């Protein structure tokens, strides 16, 4: 006889509850279970619910992310910084190996490694500054001194004024221009 086990597989909204039937004695789906000497009729009766219910077991179960995704500008700056740092490390390794080998390329590589170190430091600072600017502009910092709230208020006010001006122009157009003091 099969036993039912409940498995959860998260979908777009909620976790979907799926019921999967399995034979506890069988080690794999293609290895038949030892039925203990049951006849062919008894085997068919015992496996009937398992054949009706399709066997579904997800390959993996997605877990919710522990942290939210980074904003696009911050992620772009971070990717740029990682690439610059990787190139800097490769240059430093090549400069070191050229120095050990006594190659003429050692001196130019050391100079370029120093310059790349400066650029890599700038890249790391760029990530930090971009993150701070994004937080301040988009209101992640929930403090009374946050400028994001004032910026949103100004944007809402500008949108309201734009809609009011558009409605006024539409009224003038519907009247056929009556109400205009002069022609543009």
Beta strands, then each sheet from edge to edge (+ up, - down):
strand 1: 3-10
strand 2: 15-22
sheet 1: 1+ 2-
end
